[in-house]
Amino acid sequence: MAGLATGNLGGLKAEYITLVRRRRMYSGLITVLFVMVLVAGFGLADSRNAGGFWQGLPKIFDFPAELISEAIDKSAAMPGNLLDYLPALIETINIAAVSTLVGALLAVLLSLLSTRGLARWPRLIPLFRRAMDVMRAVPEIVIALVLIFVMGGGPVPAMIAITFHSAGALGKLFSEVNENADLKPVEGLSSVGASWLERMWLGVLPQVAPNYLSYALLRLEINVRASAILGFVGAGGIGAELRVAISWGTGRYDAAAAIFILLFLTIVAIDQLSSYYRNRLVGTH
């Protein structure tokens, strides 16, 4: 019996080693294939680049050098520039905050409808999941460009675009959180005749709310950057002011530097605050 057990153990070990080697070989082949595709794609992109990547590489620091130099020369005007662009920054933060709030509320509903064991209509789970896939797949800037063409420039297209993308991204994260929820409270509420909404509100949300808030705060950081970027395409906020400052070229770089400073300080502040509250929420869960 001991010899038989030893033989079985040796066979399992050999099979495991073979499996590991096979996986390493497949990983190596995939890596080589990826590098080849990357090199080929870079060559094609460089050949179609108007100035050429290698010819423009030595000039990569020219613009930052000019911006910093002019900002230093006009440092006396920096406080005034910061105050001038503060309302645009507040608009950007408002766009991100409203988009995150509405997107998170939609994500809660989508996540509950797409989680096995919790869904109101189990047969429609694939439909809700594919809907969230579509919402995540379409970039905010594409949605904003379409809405700007239809509705005109302003913060509303930016809010709709960011809300749409945030609902898909947060819905995916929320659904993964839902899968780890304890179903016993849901079953208990169901046994006393509670409706689906009551089961979700009383049995699921109290369990997952800390993680929901943690992910929503993380998404707020991303949406502040996204709302600033969308300003470049006419969606309002501080991004629009940055586009104007840069398009004027030399002579306005002090304004561009002020906008960069405001964006940097805002993102750092939001990052620190959201990290603090996320750690508290997760720690108390």
Backbone bond lengths (Angstrom), bond angles and torsions (degrees), N, CA, C in turn:
res aa  C-N    CA-C-N  psi(-1)  N-CA   C-N-CA  omega(-1)  CA-C   N-CA-C  phi
1 M - - - 1.468 - - 1.524 111.16 -
2 A 1.341 114.99 -41.27 1.470 118.52 179.92 1.517 110.58 -63.67
3 G 1.389 115.41 -40.22 1.466 118.39 179.19 1.517 111.76 -65.72
4 L 1.350 115.88 -37.97 1.459 119.66 178.52 1.528 111.35 -64.76
5 A 1.338 116.00 -42.21 1.464 120.01 178.76 1.513 111.06 -63.97
6 T 1.339 116.28 -40.15 1.461 120.03 178.80 1.518 110.77 -64.61
7 G 1.339 115.97 -40.02 1.466 119.82 178.97 1.521 111.99 -64.45
8 N 1.342 116.03 -41.86 1.468 119.59 177.41 1.520 111.55 -63.16
9 L 1.350 115.87 -40.47 1.465 120.14 179.48 1.523 110.76 -64.54
10 G 1.353 115.36 -40.97 1.465 118.76 178.35 1.522 111.90 -65.26
11 G 1.347 116.36 -38.29 1.467 119.48 177.98 1.522 112.05 -65.55
12 L 1.340 116.26 -41.02 1.457 119.73 178.05 1.515 111.58 -64.47
13 K 1.344 115.97 -39.22 1.463 119.88 179.08 1.521 111.06 -64.43
14 A 1.336 115.85 -43.37 1.465 119.41 179.17 1.521 111.42 -64.41
15 E 1.336 115.96 -39.71 1.460 119.96 178.81 1.532 111.18 -65.82
16 Y 1.340 115.99 -38.62 1.461 120.34 178.53 1.526 110.86 -64.97
17 I 1.338 116.52 -43.53 1.467 120.51 179.51 1.521 110.40 -63.05
18 T 1.340 116.53 -40.47 1.464 119.99 178.12 1.530 111.31 -63.13
19 L 1.330 115.55 -41.93 1.457 120.32 179.18 1.527 111.44 -63.88
20 V 1.337 116.71 -41.45 1.471 120.78 179.04 1.524 110.61 -63.86
21 R 1.333 117.02 -43.63 1.462 120.74 179.10 1.527 111.38 -63.08
22 R 1.322 115.38 -39.78 1.462 119.32 179.79 1.538 110.32 -64.52
23 R 1.321 115.89 -42.47 1.465 118.96 179.20 1.520 111.08 -65.21
24 R 1.333 116.80 -39.44 1.462 119.43 177.93 1.522 111.01 -64.06
25 M 1.337 116.37 -38.45 1.460 119.43 179.30 1.529 110.09 -64.77
26 Y 1.357 116.69 -44.46 1.459 120.06 178.84 1.532 110.93 -63.23
27 S 1.330 116.31 -40.96 1.466 119.78 178.48 1.516 111.20 -62.82
28 G 1.348 116.08 -40.51 1.458 119.64 178.17 1.516 112.30 -64.22
29 L 1.335 116.40 -42.61 1.469 120.05 178.98 1.529 111.41 -63.94
30 I 1.331 116.18 -41.01 1.471 119.75 179.47 1.529 110.19 -65.72
31 T 1.337 116.42 -39.07 1.466 119.75 178.82 1.521 111.29 -64.17
32 V 1.341 116.67 -44.71 1.466 120.51 178.37 1.521 110.72 -61.67
33 L 1.332 116.68 -43.49 1.458 120.71 178.91 1.528 111.15 -62.86
34 F 1.324 116.45 -40.98 1.460 120.50 179.20 1.523 111.08 -63.63
35 V 1.328 116.98 -43.40 1.473 120.65 179.34 1.523 110.37 -63.33
36 M 1.329 117.09 -41.16 1.460 120.28 179.34 1.532 111.48 -62.85
37 V 1.333 115.98 -44.36 1.466 119.68 178.12 1.527 110.68 -63.82
38 L 1.331 116.41 -40.27 1.463 121.15 179.64 1.518 111.40 -62.68
39 V 1.332 116.03 -45.43 1.464 120.00 179.45 1.528 110.86 -64.41
40 A 1.329 116.87 -43.95 1.465 120.34 179.10 1.524 110.95 -63.38
41 G 1.330 117.04 -42.49 1.460 120.30 178.98 1.514 112.27 -65.32
42 F 1.330 116.96 -38.40 1.460 119.96 178.02 1.523 110.84 -65.42
43 G 1.325 116.18 -41.55 1.463 119.46 178.53 1.517 112.02 -61.47
44 L 1.338 116.61 -41.87 1.461 120.48 178.89 1.525 111.29 -65.98
45 A 1.349 116.29 -43.46 1.462 119.68 -179.65 1.525 110.87 -65.09
46 D 1.328 116.88 -40.30 1.464 120.32 179.98 1.521 111.37 -66.12
47 S 1.341 117.13 -37.31 1.462 120.12 -179.98 1.529 111.92 -67.47
48 R 1.348 117.14 -27.35 1.459 120.95 -179.95 1.521 112.99 -94.09
49 N 1.304 117.02 -5.39 1.457 120.91 179.07 1.522 109.21 -73.24
50 A 1.330 116.49 133.34 1.460 120.06 -174.31 1.522 111.92 -61.01
51 G 1.317 116.95 -43.96 1.456 118.92 -176.87 1.510 114.01 -96.19
52 G 1.319 117.38 -15.53 1.451 120.20 -176.29 1.521 110.68 86.13
53 F 1.320 115.53 133.15 1.471 119.94 -177.38 1.516 111.58 -65.03
54 W 1.312 117.51 -48.66 1.453 120.58 -174.94 1.524 111.56 -68.71
55 Q 1.357 117.44 -32.65 1.455 119.29 178.25 1.526 111.60 -71.05
56 G 1.341 116.75 -32.70 1.455 119.91 -178.72 1.513 114.60 -89.20
57 L 1.320 117.46 -13.05 1.468 120.50 -177.02 1.533 113.29 -58.65
58 P 1.346 120.23 -42.18 1.477 118.80 179.69 1.527 113.95 -64.53
59 K 1.348 117.66 -17.08 1.468 120.75 -177.11 1.521 112.59 -98.15
60 I 1.328 116.79 10.54 1.459 119.85 -172.32 1.526 112.65 -64.31
61 F 1.337 117.03 -27.60 1.467 120.08 -178.11 1.528 113.04 -97.93
62 D 1.330 117.71 5.72 1.466 119.93 -177.98 1.525 111.63 -65.09
63 F 1.338 116.15 -47.97 1.470 118.85 -178.67 1.527 112.30 -64.24
64 P 1.348 120.27 -49.03 1.475 117.94 177.35 1.518 112.86 -58.38
65 A 1.337 117.47 -36.46 1.461 120.01 179.98 1.529 110.93 -64.99
66 E 1.337 116.60 -43.65 1.467 119.90 178.49 1.526 111.03 -64.97
67 L 1.332 116.52 -41.29 1.463 120.27 -178.84 1.523 110.94 -63.40
68 I 1.327 116.69 -47.07 1.471 120.40 -178.51 1.524 110.36 -66.35
69 S 1.347 116.27 -40.93 1.466 119.90 -179.80 1.518 111.53 -61.66
70 E 1.328 116.97 -45.64 1.458 119.62 -179.20 1.519 111.28 -69.44
71 A 1.339 116.75 -35.85 1.464 119.60 178.12 1.523 111.15 -64.20
72 I 1.324 116.69 -37.76 1.467 120.34 178.09 1.524 110.45 -68.06
73 D 1.332 116.03 -42.10 1.466 119.68 -179.95 1.526 111.59 -63.04
74 K 1.342 116.73 -32.60 1.467 120.99 -178.56 1.526 111.26 -109.83
75 S 1.315 116.26 34.60 1.469 120.53 -175.93 1.526 112.10 -61.24
76 A 1.332 117.36 -26.41 1.467 119.71 -179.65 1.530 111.50 -65.13
77 A 1.336 116.00 -26.53 1.467 119.47 -179.34 1.522 112.69 -88.38
78 M 1.324 117.93 -3.08 1.459 120.57 -175.09 1.524 113.46 -62.31
79 P 1.364 120.42 -46.68 1.473 118.95 178.92 1.531 112.86 -57.96
80 G 1.341 116.56 -40.88 1.457 119.48 178.14 1.519 112.25 -64.84
81 N 1.327 116.52 -39.21 1.473 119.72 177.89 1.529 111.29 -64.78
82 L 1.300 116.27 -39.97 1.461 119.60 178.98 1.528 111.31 -61.44
83 L 1.331 116.18 -42.12 1.467 119.37 178.90 1.529 111.45 -69.32
84 D 1.339 116.73 -35.88 1.468 119.79 -178.90 1.523 111.95 -64.11
85 Y 1.335 116.62 -36.57 1.463 119.94 -175.29 1.530 112.74 -96.06
86 L 1.335 117.14 2.28 1.460 119.82 179.01 1.530 112.49 -63.32
87 P 1.346 120.37 -41.78 1.478 119.00 176.94 1.526 113.41 -59.93
88 A 1.350 117.27 -37.93 1.467 119.62 177.45 1.520 110.89 -65.99
89 L 1.332 116.26 -36.00 1.468 119.57 177.08 1.522 110.53 -65.51
90 I 1.323 117.41 -42.12 1.468 120.81 178.21 1.523 110.30 -61.38
91 E 1.332 116.64 -39.02 1.465 120.24 177.24 1.527 110.80 -62.19
92 T 1.327 116.73 -41.93 1.460 120.69 177.94 1.525 111.25 -62.12
93 I 1.330 116.59 -43.57 1.464 120.29 179.48 1.528 110.52 -65.00
94 N 1.334 116.73 -38.82 1.467 119.92 177.94 1.525 111.52 -63.88
95 I 1.334 116.43 -41.75 1.466 120.00 177.53 1.520 109.90 -58.85
96 A 1.332 116.26 -46.87 1.460 120.34 -178.54 1.525 111.56 -65.64
97 A 1.333 117.22 -40.95 1.465 120.07 -177.27 1.524 111.81 -67.39
98 V 1.332 116.65 -46.57 1.471 120.10 179.92 1.523 110.20 -64.70
99 S 1.321 116.80 -42.91 1.463 120.47 179.94 1.519 111.20 -62.48
100 T 1.326 116.65 -41.30 1.467 120.02 179.87 1.519 111.15 -66.23
101 L 1.335 117.04 -41.89 1.463 120.80 -179.01 1.526 111.34 -64.02
102 V 1.334 116.42 -50.95 1.468 119.55 -178.39 1.531 110.40 -67.21
103 G 1.334 116.65 -41.60 1.461 119.87 178.35 1.520 112.08 -62.22
104 A 1.338 117.24 -38.20 1.465 120.33 179.01 1.520 111.52 -66.79
105 L 1.327 117.28 -39.79 1.470 120.28 178.19 1.528 111.27 -63.91
106 L 1.333 116.24 -43.22 1.465 119.28 175.96 1.526 110.98 -64.38
107 A 1.330 116.08 -37.49 1.463 120.20 -178.95 1.525 111.34 -65.63
108 V 1.331 117.24 -37.22 1.470 120.41 177.63 1.526 109.90 -59.42
109 L 1.322 116.15 -47.78 1.462 120.04 -179.28 1.522 111.37 -63.96
110 L 1.330 117.17 -46.38 1.466 120.84 -179.47 1.524 111.52 -63.52
111 S 1.324 116.23 -39.13 1.465 119.22 -178.28 1.519 111.79 -67.59
112 L 1.324 117.19 -39.77 1.459 119.93 178.72 1.523 111.24 -67.84
113 L 1.325 116.72 -34.93 1.459 120.56 179.60 1.520 112.97 -77.17
114 S 1.326 117.90 -11.44 1.464 121.09 -176.80 1.523 112.86 -116.32
115 T 1.339 117.56 13.98 1.463 121.74 -179.93 1.524 110.07 -106.89
116 R 1.323 116.04 126.42 1.468 120.21 178.76 1.525 110.43 -63.52
117 G 1.306 115.80 136.02 1.457 121.05 -178.42 1.509 113.17 91.66
118 L 1.335 117.86 -17.18 1.459 121.71 -179.83 1.521 113.05 -120.68
119 A 1.319 117.32 -19.60 1.469 121.62 -172.36 1.516 111.63 -61.94
120 R 1.328 114.62 141.61 1.474 120.48 177.23 1.523 110.54 -69.71
121 W 1.340 116.28 -38.36 1.456 122.06 178.69 1.525 108.34 -126.43
122 P 1.332 118.96 90.12 1.470 122.01 -174.29 1.525 113.87 -54.84
123 R 1.314 118.15 -33.73 1.461 119.82 -178.32 1.529 112.35 -68.26
124 L 1.326 116.97 -20.59 1.465 120.95 -178.23 1.531 112.37 -94.28
125 I 1.333 117.50 5.20 1.464 120.01 179.63 1.525 112.01 -56.11
126 P 1.352 119.62 -48.50 1.479 118.75 177.98 1.523 113.43 -57.62
127 L 1.335 117.03 -36.04 1.461 120.57 -179.94 1.521 111.10 -63.55
128 F 1.333 117.10 -46.58 1.466 120.30 -179.94 1.530 111.13 -67.44
129 R 1.312 117.18 -35.54 1.463 119.25 178.84 1.524 111.33 -67.95
130 R 1.332 117.24 -41.41 1.472 119.56 177.79 1.530 110.57 -66.06
131 A 1.333 116.09 -34.58 1.463 119.03 177.28 1.531 110.69 -61.94
132 M 1.328 116.89 -42.41 1.466 119.93 177.80 1.524 111.02 -67.48
133 D 1.330 117.67 -34.41 1.464 120.50 176.03 1.528 111.02 -60.89
134 V 1.328 115.66 -43.29 1.467 120.01 179.01 1.525 110.57 -64.73
135 M 1.307 117.13 -41.41 1.465 120.87 -179.21 1.518 111.67 -65.19
136 R 1.331 116.99 -34.33 1.468 119.74 177.20 1.519 112.17 -77.30
137 A 1.326 116.44 -30.93 1.462 119.61 -172.41 1.522 112.53 -75.08
138 V 1.329 117.36 -30.99 1.465 120.18 -177.06 1.526 109.00 -83.83
139 P 1.332 119.45 119.08 1.471 121.66 -179.42 1.529 111.73 -64.61
140 E 1.326 114.93 150.77 1.467 119.43 179.92 1.518 112.04 -59.32
141 I 1.329 116.57 -37.99 1.465 119.35 -174.88 1.525 111.30 -66.82
142 V 1.342 117.45 -32.28 1.466 120.48 178.17 1.524 109.60 -68.00
143 I 1.336 116.50 -44.98 1.467 119.97 178.90 1.522 110.26 -63.31
144 A 1.332 116.51 -42.10 1.464 120.31 -179.21 1.523 111.49 -63.49
145 L 1.325 117.50 -41.22 1.463 120.49 179.87 1.530 110.86 -62.55
146 V 1.323 116.78 -42.27 1.469 120.14 178.26 1.529 110.50 -63.97
147 L 1.338 116.96 -44.78 1.457 120.69 -178.21 1.524 111.83 -68.15
148 I 1.331 116.81 -35.96 1.467 119.64 177.52 1.526 110.28 -64.76
149 F 1.325 116.14 -38.23 1.466 119.83 177.65 1.527 110.78 -63.23
150 V 1.341 116.68 -35.85 1.468 121.08 -177.30 1.533 111.62 -85.72
151 M 1.325 116.48 -44.37 1.458 121.42 -170.74 1.517 114.06 -103.09
152 G 1.321 117.37 -14.91 1.453 120.01 -174.26 1.521 110.86 91.53
153 G 1.333 115.51 168.94 1.455 120.51 -177.78 1.515 112.46 -71.23
154 G 1.322 115.63 161.53 1.453 121.25 179.13 1.515 111.79 139.20
155 P 1.319 117.12 178.24 1.467 120.78 -177.09 1.523 114.71 -74.22
156 V 1.338 117.99 -22.73 1.469 119.85 -176.23 1.532 112.17 -62.14
157 P 1.346 119.66 -48.03 1.476 118.62 176.58 1.532 112.79 -57.66
158 A 1.326 116.77 -37.82 1.462 119.93 178.58 1.523 111.46 -64.21
159 M 1.331 116.78 -43.17 1.461 119.98 -179.74 1.524 111.21 -64.14
160 I 1.341 116.40 -43.16 1.465 118.95 179.59 1.526 110.59 -63.92
161 A 1.330 116.89 -44.25 1.465 120.70 -178.19 1.525 111.41 -62.86
162 I 1.321 116.89 -46.05 1.469 120.27 -178.22 1.524 110.62 -69.77
163 T 1.339 116.76 -38.01 1.467 119.98 177.55 1.522 110.87 -61.31
164 F 1.329 116.59 -45.07 1.463 121.78 -179.26 1.528 110.77 -58.82
165 H 1.323 116.55 -47.91 1.472 120.33 -178.64 1.525 111.20 -70.18
166 S 1.330 117.01 -39.52 1.470 120.13 -179.30 1.519 111.83 -64.51
167 A 1.333 117.16 -37.56 1.465 120.33 179.49 1.521 110.72 -61.56
168 G 1.330 117.60 -41.26 1.459 120.14 178.49 1.516 112.88 -69.30
169 A 1.351 116.30 -42.95 1.464 119.86 -178.24 1.525 111.51 -68.35
170 L 1.331 116.59 -46.64 1.460 119.31 179.62 1.518 111.99 -70.47
171 G 1.339 116.91 -32.92 1.461 119.33 178.13 1.512 112.26 -59.83
172 K 1.330 116.33 -39.67 1.466 120.18 177.38 1.524 111.05 -64.13
173 L 1.337 116.65 -45.09 1.467 120.04 179.72 1.527 111.29 -66.47
174 F 1.321 116.71 -42.05 1.465 119.87 -179.54 1.529 111.23 -64.46
175 S 1.320 117.25 -38.06 1.465 119.60 -179.62 1.522 111.10 -65.00
176 E 1.329 117.31 -34.88 1.464 119.77 176.23 1.517 111.17 -67.45
177 V 1.334 116.59 -35.73 1.465 120.03 175.47 1.525 110.19 -66.17
178 N 1.326 116.54 -40.70 1.469 120.52 -178.88 1.524 112.03 -61.03
179 E 1.328 116.20 -34.81 1.470 119.80 -177.88 1.525 112.31 -64.04
180 N 1.333 117.48 -20.79 1.461 121.21 179.23 1.525 113.10 -95.79
181 A 1.327 116.44 2.92 1.463 119.65 -179.50 1.525 110.87 -74.26
182 D 1.321 115.73 146.97 1.467 121.86 177.45 1.529 108.79 -76.11
183 L 1.330 116.72 126.60 1.464 121.18 -176.23 1.527 113.03 -88.09
184 K 1.318 117.62 -4.52 1.464 118.96 -178.58 1.529 112.70 -62.35
185 P 1.349 119.45 -43.82 1.473 117.91 176.79 1.533 112.37 -62.02
186 V 1.343 116.46 -35.67 1.466 120.11 178.49 1.521 110.37 -64.65
187 E 1.334 116.39 -43.44 1.460 120.11 179.36 1.527 111.21 -65.05
188 G 1.332 116.26 -38.10 1.463 119.33 178.49 1.517 112.10 -64.86
189 L 1.338 116.54 -42.38 1.458 119.57 178.18 1.526 111.42 -66.96
190 S 1.323 115.57 -36.71 1.463 119.40 178.68 1.522 111.13 -64.63
191 S 1.332 117.03 -35.27 1.471 120.43 -177.88 1.523 112.52 -68.52
192 V 1.329 117.04 -22.05 1.470 119.64 179.25 1.529 111.34 -100.99
193 G 1.333 116.89 11.93 1.452 120.88 173.19 1.509 115.98 88.49
194 A 1.331 118.78 19.22 1.470 121.14 179.88 1.529 109.97 -70.03
195 S 1.317 115.99 145.63 1.459 120.72 176.93 1.527 110.81 -73.87
196 W 1.343 115.77 170.38 1.476 119.42 179.85 1.524 110.74 -61.08
197 L 1.320 116.97 -42.45 1.464 120.29 -179.87 1.518 111.01 -63.59
198 E 1.315 117.39 -40.74 1.469 120.80 178.36 1.517 110.98 -66.78
199 R 1.331 117.77 -38.19 1.471 120.30 178.31 1.527 111.10 -63.87
200 M 1.325 116.25 -41.07 1.465 119.68 179.82 1.529 110.81 -69.17
201 W 1.335 116.01 -42.72 1.456 121.06 -174.94 1.533 112.08 -69.34
202 L 1.331 116.19 -40.04 1.463 119.96 -175.11 1.525 113.67 -98.53
203 G 1.338 117.28 -27.02 1.464 119.54 -174.40 1.513 115.24 -102.21
204 V 1.348 117.53 -27.50 1.469 119.86 -174.72 1.522 112.10 -109.30
205 L 1.312 116.96 -50.81 1.464 120.07 -173.68 1.534 113.90 -58.21
206 P 1.336 120.32 -39.50 1.475 118.28 177.13 1.532 112.89 -60.13
207 Q 1.334 117.71 -28.77 1.462 120.48 179.13 1.521 112.61 -76.19
208 V 1.329 116.27 -39.02 1.462 120.50 -169.86 1.526 113.02 -101.41
209 A 1.330 118.88 -7.02 1.464 121.11 -175.26 1.533 113.49 -56.97
210 P 1.344 120.70 -43.02 1.471 118.73 178.55 1.529 113.21 -59.25
211 N 1.323 117.29 -42.85 1.462 119.57 178.72 1.528 111.37 -69.59
212 Y 1.326 116.90 -35.47 1.464 120.68 175.35 1.533 109.95 -57.74
213 L 1.321 115.82 -49.73 1.460 120.19 -178.42 1.524 111.43 -64.43
214 S 1.315 116.19 -37.26 1.461 120.03 178.80 1.517 111.15 -61.54
215 Y 1.320 117.02 -47.57 1.462 120.66 179.20 1.531 111.36 -67.31
216 A 1.330 117.41 -36.28 1.465 120.42 -179.99 1.525 111.00 -65.90
217 L 1.322 117.76 -39.13 1.461 120.81 177.15 1.522 111.13 -65.86
218 L 1.326 115.88 -39.93 1.462 119.29 176.24 1.521 110.53 -62.52
219 R 1.331 116.68 -39.35 1.466 120.27 179.43 1.522 110.82 -67.40
220 L 1.324 117.84 -30.74 1.462 120.44 178.83 1.524 110.94 -60.80
221 E 1.329 116.97 -40.50 1.469 120.35 176.64 1.528 110.62 -58.82
222 I 1.318 115.81 -45.70 1.466 120.14 -178.95 1.526 110.84 -64.42
223 N 1.328 116.69 -39.16 1.461 120.15 -176.03 1.523 112.56 -71.90
224 V 1.324 118.16 -28.55 1.469 119.68 174.67 1.521 109.88 -62.81
225 R 1.327 116.54 -44.42 1.469 119.61 177.44 1.529 110.84 -66.54
226 A 1.330 116.52 -40.14 1.465 119.50 -179.72 1.521 111.30 -64.20
227 S 1.335 118.04 -41.50 1.463 120.50 -179.82 1.519 111.54 -66.22
228 A 1.335 116.88 -33.72 1.466 119.57 175.97 1.523 110.83 -67.29
229 I 1.331 117.06 -40.27 1.466 120.51 179.37 1.520 110.87 -66.74
230 L 1.322 117.48 -39.83 1.465 120.37 -178.53 1.522 111.99 -65.21
231 G 1.334 117.01 -21.88 1.448 119.39 176.23 1.511 112.95 -61.02
232 F 1.326 116.97 -25.85 1.465 121.03 179.28 1.527 111.77 -65.77
233 V 1.320 117.95 -25.38 1.467 120.31 -178.44 1.526 111.42 -101.85
234 G 1.343 116.49 14.80 1.453 120.15 174.98 1.498 115.51 95.85
235 A 1.337 117.47 19.05 1.462 120.67 -177.96 1.518 113.06 -94.16
236 G 1.317 117.99 16.87 1.452 120.91 175.26 1.516 113.77 80.28
237 G 1.334 115.01 -178.11 1.451 120.10 179.11 1.517 112.36 82.19
238 I 1.312 114.83 -169.87 1.456 120.33 -174.83 1.528 111.82 -71.93
239 G 1.325 117.44 -20.82 1.460 119.98 176.61 1.518 112.01 -63.51
240 A 1.333 116.28 -37.07 1.468 120.06 177.47 1.519 110.39 -65.10
241 E 1.327 117.50 -40.23 1.464 120.69 177.59 1.526 110.96 -65.69
242 L 1.299 117.23 -36.84 1.462 120.44 178.67 1.521 110.71 -66.43
243 R 1.308 116.91 -39.91 1.462 120.25 178.08 1.523 110.77 -61.41
244 V 1.338 116.84 -43.06 1.465 120.59 179.30 1.527 110.36 -64.46
245 A 1.340 116.42 -43.26 1.469 119.75 -178.10 1.521 111.37 -63.92
246 I 1.318 116.92 -40.81 1.460 119.99 -179.23 1.525 110.61 -72.83
247 S 1.324 117.62 -38.78 1.458 120.14 -177.13 1.527 112.22 -65.36
248 W 1.330 117.10 -26.38 1.460 119.94 176.44 1.521 111.15 -70.45
249 G 1.320 117.34 -21.90 1.463 120.94 176.88 1.512 112.44 77.35
250 T 1.345 115.59 -155.58 1.454 121.66 -177.97 1.527 110.11 -56.01
251 G 1.313 115.29 135.56 1.458 120.99 -175.50 1.513 111.63 109.57
252 R 1.348 115.90 -17.15 1.463 120.93 178.24 1.525 111.34 -124.03
253 Y 1.295 117.43 9.16 1.458 120.33 -177.02 1.520 112.20 -68.94
254 D 1.332 117.37 -23.49 1.461 118.59 175.57 1.526 110.84 -65.92
255 A 1.348 116.24 -36.41 1.464 120.09 175.91 1.522 111.01 -67.52
256 A 1.340 115.74 -41.45 1.467 119.06 177.48 1.527 110.86 -61.96
257 A 1.325 116.70 -39.73 1.469 120.18 178.55 1.520 110.83 -63.51
258 A 1.331 117.14 -40.00 1.466 120.31 178.29 1.523 111.18 -62.64
259 I 1.330 116.53 -40.48 1.469 120.36 179.04 1.524 110.36 -65.47
260 F 1.336 116.86 -42.49 1.462 120.22 177.54 1.519 110.96 -60.03
261 I 1.329 116.51 -41.85 1.468 120.24 179.97 1.532 110.63 -63.91
262 L 1.337 116.56 -44.15 1.463 119.51 178.79 1.526 111.47 -61.55
263 L 1.327 116.27 -44.08 1.463 119.51 178.77 1.519 111.40 -62.61
264 F 1.315 115.70 -43.58 1.468 119.58 -178.77 1.523 110.83 -62.78
265 L 1.331 116.84 -47.46 1.466 119.72 -178.91 1.522 111.41 -64.29
266 T 1.334 116.82 -38.15 1.462 120.32 -179.92 1.522 111.55 -65.72
267 I 1.329 116.17 -45.95 1.463 119.72 -178.14 1.520 110.73 -66.04
268 V 1.341 116.42 -38.73 1.473 119.36 177.52 1.522 110.46 -64.62
269 A 1.337 116.77 -43.45 1.468 119.94 -179.58 1.524 111.24 -63.36
270 I 1.333 116.84 -45.92 1.467 120.08 179.21 1.519 110.70 -64.32
271 D 1.319 116.49 -39.42 1.463 120.20 178.92 1.520 111.13 -61.66
272 Q 1.329 116.69 -44.40 1.461 119.91 -178.93 1.527 111.52 -68.00
273 L 1.339 116.73 -44.01 1.459 119.76 179.78 1.526 112.01 -64.87
274 S 1.330 116.11 -45.75 1.458 118.73 -178.88 1.523 111.12 -67.19
275 S 1.330 117.66 -36.92 1.468 119.84 177.13 1.522 110.80 -63.47
276 Y 1.331 116.11 -40.75 1.466 120.42 179.03 1.523 111.22 -61.91
277 Y 1.336 115.95 -49.38 1.458 119.04 -177.85 1.524 112.11 -71.45
278 R 1.345 117.32 -32.79 1.472 118.67 176.13 1.528 110.58 -63.72
279 N 1.322 116.08 -42.40 1.463 119.08 179.43 1.527 111.01 -64.91
280 R 1.319 117.16 -38.35 1.464 119.33 177.46 1.519 111.98 -66.36
281 L 1.335 115.66 -42.58 1.466 119.73 -179.11 1.514 111.69 -64.59
282 V 1.325 116.23 -47.24 1.464 120.16 -179.78 1.516 110.39 -67.20
283 G 1.344 116.86 -35.79 1.463 120.01 -179.13 1.514 113.12 -68.27
284 T 1.322 116.64 -29.84 1.460 119.26 -179.22 1.514 113.47 -91.29
285 H 1.384 114.80 -2.73 1.482 117.90 -177.75 1.521 109.82 -76.82
